[in-house]
Amino acid sequence: MSKAHRGKGLRELTARGRGACPLCKRESVKVLYELEAEGNKMKVCKTCKAAAAHGKKSVS
């Protein structure tokens, strides 16, 4: 089977979904995952989302 449509949703986002993560401050990573902190929603990278879910990284 063809995989021609993989990542199609990323092409519509600005900069293909890449930017700087507000938690780890890394640049040019995919910031696609929403994380809610004190009523505010922010988009973070995959590793920060997993770390926050497991309590290893605090969101403030």
N, C-alpha and C positions, 0 to 999 in steps of 0.2 A: 504494500500500500504506500501511496505517496505521502510525504510529509510537507507538502507545499504550503499549507496554511498554518504551520506551527509558528507561534509568535505574531499572528496577524493583529491581535489587539494592541500589541506594543508599538506597532508602526503608527497608530493613530495618536499616541501620546506625544507630548513635547519632549524632545531629546530622546525619544524612544524609551521613556520611562527612567532615564538615568539622571542622577543628580548627586547631591551631597546628603548623606544621612545626618539628621540632626542629633542623634545620640552618639554615634561613634566618630563622627566628623570625617568619615572616608568619602572621597569624591569619586565620581564616575561609576557608581554602583547603582543597581536597579533599586529604586525606592518605590516599591509597589504595595507594601503591606501597611494597612491602616492600624494605628495603635491609639487608644484613647487614654489621655492623661489629663486628669482634673477637668473633665468635660470638653477638652479640646482634642480634636482628631489631628494626628500627624502621620505622615507617611515615612516609614523607616525601611531599612534593608532587611533581608531575610534573617541574617544572623542576630540582629538586634531584636527582632520580633520573637525569635525563639528564646533568646536570653531573658527577655522581659516576661515571657510566659512561664519560664521555669524559675523566676525569682532571682536570677543572677545579675540582672541589670535593672536599676531603679529608673523609673520614668518620672522626671520632675520638671 
